[in-house]
């Protein structure tokens, strides 16, 4: 017998599961059945696609049984399958370690609140360990398909686990749970059948429950018992069934099993295409975004089947990256069963299914948006969708040029004039009659942006500005460039350029041209400031966007903004040269006016440095030398 220690994160996970989680314990059975189904899926595929496995007799099934000993207090539940199985190395890799990068996030969420609902377990891909909520000892006896040796993994969920050789007649795995006192409530026919029907009724393989049924004589007196085995799930592929024969409850229960969730989905989209291509799809959008949505190694949410044969659930080519939050199934009639991952990436059939699925989902998102004005419930559903998925939709603007116009109608922004979310169509409908551009500001958080001096003149003239406080806006929105008004009537402007107010040249619509006399009068001051600042700035100009503030910074039209430069450096582009901002000053402000007759270069340098640094600070940009800023400010305060 070989003894092993758990990986550190597994030990932490098990401690939290055993000592902290208590709500919804019943999901342990859902998770173990889901694992068994995955094992059957994998073997089913190999028996079709791999010559080495075609000789294996494969009659897929999942068997559940229980034993309840009231006197001894020893109760067990057993879940067995004849799927792909595991060898010694697989048992160590699968049950002794957790390779998923999301495990730490899962642990952090649980550690932050010991009462977190246990449905988090399945969402984070560590479902097997949920069994320790009801068991103080677990045995796994497994034999890998194509191998003769079988192995037994045993653990009490504390320090480690043992692996030893064992006997098993066929390939597959048997999981035996030695139940705790609290876990014994599930060791009965009615509890098991109820859990399976609620969570796993749509598993594609038959699930059988073996139990002892009591027999009675004609006087109603118990005379013995008989062992019976009944199938307890329907086993039909829900995506293959007609929409007319399905209810919301059917879709919702399948989602809970597919998405390891106890909540209902936000909505679902079921499609059956017939014609040149034949395929079925069933997609779900969760009420909460997947925990790993922003991880580079996110787990895809869509499974691929061919003629109901499972092919893969980890191919990121099945959906565009920006739709990685979608969960569901694609089942094709036109792909070969032995299709490989390399073929999938270049397959025209799959590409057409993918394109059709994207358009179907976009249509559903648009319907969700259009219906948001019809009722409070519809409005709440749409706002939930935007709150969770607005950012990946924005990524679609950058990644999916073919669908950019449709996506552009869906993304939402904050605004200087309206609470809540604003669409570009909303903005255009409120534009002033002589306004030619859509204005926006990018940078830090919403509060900082709304207080930016850059907005002063726009606010004074009643021009709405979109607040784009997502760090990716600086990259994505310039790539969009223009917004085309849908359904514009003849004589109306069709397209509007999107202009960032924190860029030079965006102030053209702020009124009359600059007063030449004022420019001439301010020229010496601008020259003094530019000389004092040297290579810290690209230029110093007179501003027409400032009313109350003395200064602001803008980016040259051909340069990245300061915020974008900081983000690029944080992403590892350390060789990137420093971006020099353009400093704009308010020629009417007392601080600026006060420099007209000043010849003291030290004082001019102090004022120039403070004007630049405060303009950076108010935009949420870290200044390079805070100590120097404080010294300059102190010197000015005593003069």
N, C-alpha and C positions, 0 to 999 in steps of 0.2 A: 504494500500500500504506500503510495507517494503522498506526502503531506505538502500542502502549498499555502502560502500566505496570500490574502487578497491584495490586489492593487490598492494603494492608499485611498483613492477616490471611491472604490467599491466599499471599503470599510466605513467611510463617512456616510455613504449612501445608505448602507444597511442599518447603521445606527439610527439615522433619521427615520427610516421606514419603520423600524421596530418600536422606537420610542416616541415618535412625534406624530405619525400619520394615523388617522383613525377613521376619517369620513370616507364613505363609499368604498369600503374594503372589498366589496364584491367584484370589483374590476379585475382582481387577480385572475379569475377564471377567463374573463374576456382576453386578457393578455396572453395566457398560456394557450388558449385555443387559437389565437391569432398567430402565435409562434408555430404551432403545429400545422396550421394552414399554409404558412410560408414554406415550411419544410416539404409539404406535399406539392406545393406549386413548383418548387425547384426540381424535385425528382420527376414530376410529370413532364417538365420541359426537357430534362436530360434524356428521358426514355424516348422522346420523339426526335430530338436534335443530335444526340451523341451516340455513335455506334457502340461505345463501350457500355452503355446502360440499356440498350434496346432489348437485351435478353432478360432483364429483370422483370419478374411478374409484379404488376402494379395494379392493385385494387385499392385505391385510396380511401382511407377512413380515419376518423378520430373517435377514440373510445374513452368514455368517462365512467368511472365506477367509484363507489365510496364504501367505507366500512365504519360503522359506528358501534363502539363497545361502551355501553353506559357504565358497566361495572368497573372495567379496568380504566376507563377514562381515556382510552387510546383510540382516536378516530383518524381516518386517512381519506384523502381524495386522490384518485389516480387519473392522469390524463395521458393517453398513449396515441401515437400516430405511427404510420409506416412510411414516413417521408424520407428525406435525404439522410438523416441521422448525422452523428458526430463521432469522430475518433478522439483519441486522447488529446491531441493538439487542439482540436476544435473546442473541446470542453474547456480547456484552459483559456483559450482566446475569447470564447463567447461568454463564459460564466465566471471567469476569474479576473478579467480585465474589462474596462470600458474604453474603447478607442474613440468614441464620439466626442468631438470637441465641445458639444453642448452640455456635457455632464457637469462641468464646473458651473455653468449658468443655472442648471437645474438645482445643484446643491446650494448655490447662493440664494436662490429663490426660497428654497425650503428653510434654510438657516435663518433667513430674515423673518420668517413667520412660521413657527412650528405647526400652526393649524392650517397650513395650506392644504387645499383639497388634493386628495391622492390621485385625481385624474391627471395631474401633471406627469405622473410616471410614464404613461404610454406616450404622451406627446414628446418626451425627451428620449425615447428609444431605449429605455431601461426596464421594459415591462416585466421581464422574468423575475426581477427582484421584488415585485409587488407581492409575490407569494409569501414573503416573510411577514406580511401584515397578518396572515392567518396561520402560519406554520412556524414551529420552532426547530424544525429539521426538514430538509428536502433531499431526496435522492433522485438522481437522473441516470437512468440506464439507457445507453445509446449504442447503436451499431451503424456505422456509416455504409451507405449503399456501395456495393462492390468490394467490401472488405469482410473478412471473417471474424475479426476480433471485436468484442464488445467491451464497454467500459462503464464503470459506475462512479458518478460524482456525488459526493455527500458533503453537506455543510449544515451547521446550525446557525449560520448567518452572523457569526461573531468574528472570530480571528482568522479563519481560513477555511480550507476545504481539502478533502481527500479524494484521490482518484485511484481506483484499483480495477483489475480485470473482472469481467462479469460474463454472464451468458444471456444471449437474446437470439431467438430463432430467426427473426427477419430484421431487415434494415428498419431504422426509425428510432424514436425516442419514447421513453416512458418516464413521466414525472410523478413522483410519489410525495405528497405533502402530509407530514405528520402534524396534525392540527393542534393549535393552542386551544385553551378553554374557550376563548372568544370565537375561534375559527370553527368550532364544532357545529355552529348554527347553520353552516353551509353543507354539512354532510347529510343531506337528505334529498330525496327525489324532487320534491317540489321547488326547493331553492335552486338547485342546479338547472332544472328545466326552465324555470322562470328567467334566470340570468342568461342562459343560452338564447332563449327566444327574444330577449330584449337587446342583447348586444351582438350575438353571433348567428342570428337566424339566416343571414344571407351568405354565410361562408359557403364557398362553392363545393365543398366536400361534405359527405354525410357525417353527421355527429351522432354517435350512438350512446345511450345511457343504459348501463346495466344495473339492475336493482332487484331486490327481493320483494315480491308482492305477496301479501298475506292471503291465505285462503280460509274460507269459512264454510261451516256446514249449513244445512237447511234451517237450523235453529239460530244461526247468527253467531255460533261459537267458533273461535279460531281453531283451525285444525292443522295448520302448518303454513308453509310458504313455498313459493315457486320463483326461481330466478328468471327474470325476463330482460330482454334487450330491445329497446325501442329507439327508433330514429327521432331526434328531437329538434332538428332544424329543417327548413324548407330546402335549402341548398340550391336555390335558383339564382342565376346571375341577374340581379335586379336591372342592370343596364340593358339586358336583352329583352326584357318584358315591355309590353306596350304601356305607354304613359297613361292610357285610359283605365288600366286595371290597377294602377298604383295610387296610393294615397300619400299625403305628406308624411304620415307616420312611417310608412315603408322607407321613404327616402331618408328620413331623419335617423332611423335606427341603423340603416346601412352606413350612413356617415359616421355615426358614433363608433362603429366597429372599424371603419376605414381610417378615421382620423384620430382614434384613441381619445375621444372627447366625451364628456358627459352632457355638454350643452348641444342644443340643436344648431345647425349651420345658419349663417346669415341668409343664404339662399343657395339654390342649386340650378343646374342647367342640364337637361337630359335631351340628347339628340340621337336620332337614328337616320342615317343617310343611306339612300338607295339610288342606284343609277350607275354611272361610270365607276364610282367607288362605293363599296358597301362597308359601313363601319358604324359602331355605336359609341357614344361618349356620355359619360355622366360626371359632371364637374361640380365641385362644392367650393364655396368661399366661407371661411370660418368667421365667427364674430370677433375673434382675436387673431392677430397676425402670428404666424409660426415663430417660435422663439429664435430660430436660427436664420430668419429671413435676410439678415444683413451679414451673415457669415459667408466667407468665400467658399467654404465646403458645406453649404446648406444641403439638406436632404430633399431631393425632388419629391413632389407630392402626387405625381401621376404615375399610375401603373399601366403597362402595356400588355395586352393580351392579343393573341392571334387565334381566332376561332375558339375562344374561351380558354386557350392554353396560356398560362402566365409566361411572359417572356422576361420582363425586367421591371424593377421599380426604382432604379437608381440612375437612369439615363437622363441627363439634363437637356438632351436634344428634343425631348417630347413636348416641351413648352419653352417659349422664349424666357430669358432670364427675368424680364420684368414681370412675368406672370408666375413667378416661382411660388407665390402664396396660394395658388389654385391646387386643390386636392381632387383626386378622382381617378377615372378609368378610361382608357382608350382600347377598344376591341375591334380589330380589323379582320375583314374576310379576305383581303387581297395580299397580305404579306406572307412570305414563306415561313413555315414553322421553325426552320433552322436559321432564321435571320440572326446575324451577328451584330454586335455593337457597331463595328466599323461600317457594316452595310447600312445600319439604321441611320447613321449620320449623313449618308448620301442618297438615301432611298427617296425617290420621287413620290411614291405612294404616301409615305409617312409625312413628307413635306406638304403634300396637298391636304392631308388630314390635319396637320398642325395649323396650316393657314386657315382652313375652314373653321377650326376650333377657336382660333384667336378672334376671327370675325364674329362668331357666335357669342363669345364671351363679351366682346365690345358692345354688341347689340343689347345684351342683357344689362350691362353696366349703364348704357344709355337709357334703357327703359326704367331702371332703378332711379336714375336722375330725373327723368321726366315725371315719374310718379310721385316724386318727393313733395310736390305741392298739393297732392290730393288728400292727404290725411296726416295726422301727427305720427302715426305708426310708420307710414312710408317715409316721412321726413327723418324720423329717428333711424330707420334702417340705412338710408342714404348717408346720413351724417356719421354713422358708425363705420360704414364702408370707407368714406373719405378719411376719417381720423386714422384708420388702420392702414390704408393702402394708397394714400395720395402720393407718397414718395416713390414707390415702385412704378406707379403710373407715369410720374415725371421721367423716370429712367426710360420708359418706353418712348418718350419723345426723342430721346437721343439714340436709342437702339433700333427702333422700328420705324424707319422712314415711310414704308408703305402704308402704315396705319396712323401716321402722325396727326393728320387732321381729325380723325375720330378720337384719338387720345386727347388732343388739345381741347376738345369740347368737354372732357371729363375732369381734367385736373382742376384743382381749386387753389385759391390764394387768399391771403388776408389783405385788408385794405385800410387806407387812412380814413375812409368815410363810413365804413359799414362794419358792424360786428359779425363774426362768423365767417363762413367761407364765401368766396366770390369767384364766379367763372369769368372767362374773358368775354363771353357774350353779355353777361350782366354789366361788365365794365363799359363795353362799347355802347350799350343801350343808355348809359348815363353820361356819356361824353358830352362836353360842351360843343355847340354847333360848329365852332371854328377850330376845334382841336383835331390835330392830324396824327397824333401818336398815342400809343399806350405807354404810360410811364410806370416804371417799377424801381424799387430799390432793393439791393441785396446786401447781405452782411451778417451781423450777429443776430441776437434774439429780437423778437417782435417789439418789446418795450424800448430797446436801444434804437432800433430803426425808426420807430414812430417819433422819437425825440430828436432825430437827426436834424441839424441845421440845414441840410440839403433840401428838406421838405418845406422850408419856411415860405418861399415865394409861391410854390405850388398850392400850398394851403391858403395863402392870402388871395389867390386868384380862383379858388374853388375847383382846382384840378385834382382829381382823384389819383392816388399813387398806390400801386399794388406792393404789399409788403412781402418780400420773399426771403424768409429767414431760415430756409433749409440750406445747408452747406452746398448741396449739389446744384442749387439754382444758378449759381455763378457760372457753372459749366453748361448746364442744359438750356437755359433760356436764350443765351446768345446764339445757340445752334438753331433755335426755332426761327428767330429773326422777324417773322411777320405772322399776323393772324388774319385769316380770311373770314369775313363775316358770312355765316351760313344764311342763305335765303334773302340776301340783300336785294331790294327792288331797284329798278332802273333809276339812275340818278344819284343813288347813295354810294358812298365810298365802299369799295369791295375789300380792300386790304389796309391794315394798319401796321406800321412798324413798331416793334417793341423797343423802347428806349430806356436805358438805365440812367436814373438821375444822378448816380455817382460816377458818371463819365462826362468828360469834356464834350461840349456841343449839344448836350441834352436840354439846354436852356433856351432854345430858339423860340419857343412859343410863350415865353414868360412876359412878353410885352414888346415895347418899342426897342429899337436898337440903342446901344449904350450911348449916353450923352458924350459927344466928342470933347466937350469942355471938361467934363468930369474925368474922362480918361486922361486928358492932357494934364489936369491938375494932380491926378493920382500917380502919374508916371514916375516922378522922383521917389515916391514912397515905395512903389513896386520894385524899383531898381535897388533901393536900399535893402529891402527884405530879401530879394533874390541874391544879392551879394553876400548878405549875412548868412544865409542858409546854404549857399554853395551847392555842393553835389547832393545834399539831402533831398532836394526837390528837382523836378524836371522843369518847372516854370512857376512863376507867381503871376496871377492874373487878377483883374478887377472882376468881382462877382456880381451877377444880377439875380442870383437865387437866394441871397441872404437878406433878411430883414432885421433880425434882432442880434444874431450872433456875429462875432467879428471875423470868423474864418471857417473854412471847411476844406476838405480835400476831395479831389476827384481823380479818376484815372484817365490817362490818355486813351483815346478811342482804340488804339492799337495795342495797348498793354492790358495784362490781367489786372483785376482790382487787387488792392492790398490783401483783402480777405482770401481771394483765390490763391494768391502767392503763398500766404501762410498755410493754406490747406495743401497745396502741392508739395511744400517743403515737409509738412507732417507726413505726407504719403511717401517720402523718401527721395524726392527730387532735390537733393542737397546742393547740386551743382548749379541750380538755377540762380541767375544774377538777381541782386536786390532790385525791386521795383520802386521807382521814384515817383511819388505822387505829384500832382499839380496842386499847389496851394492857391485857393481863391480867397480874397479878402473883401470885406464889406467897406467900401470907400467912405460910407457915412458914419461908421462906428467910431465913437470917441477914442478908442485905443489906436485905431488906424489914423484918424485925423491928427491925433496928438504927435505922430511921428514926422509931420511935415517940416517942422523947424528944428528937429533934433539932429545934431551932428555927431553926438557921442556914439562912436561905433560899438562900444561895449553895451550901452543901453539898447541900441538898435538890435544887436545880436540877441540880447535877452528877450526882448519883445518878440522878435522873429521866431526864436526857439519855442517860446510859450504858445504863440499862435499856432505853430505847426503841431506841437505835442498835444495841445488840448483838442485840436481838430482830429487827431488820430484817436485820442482817448474816447471822444464822444461817439466815434464810429465803432468802438469796441476793439480797437487794434492796440496791441501791446507796444509801448514805446521802448526803444532800445536802452535808454539811460534814464531811469526814473530819478536817480539821485541828481543828475544834472538839471532835470526839469524842476525839481524842488529848489535847488540853489538859485536858478534863474528867477523863479517865482518869488522867492524870499527877497532877493535883491530888489525886484520891482516894487514889492510891498513897502519897503522902507524909504523909497525915493518919492 
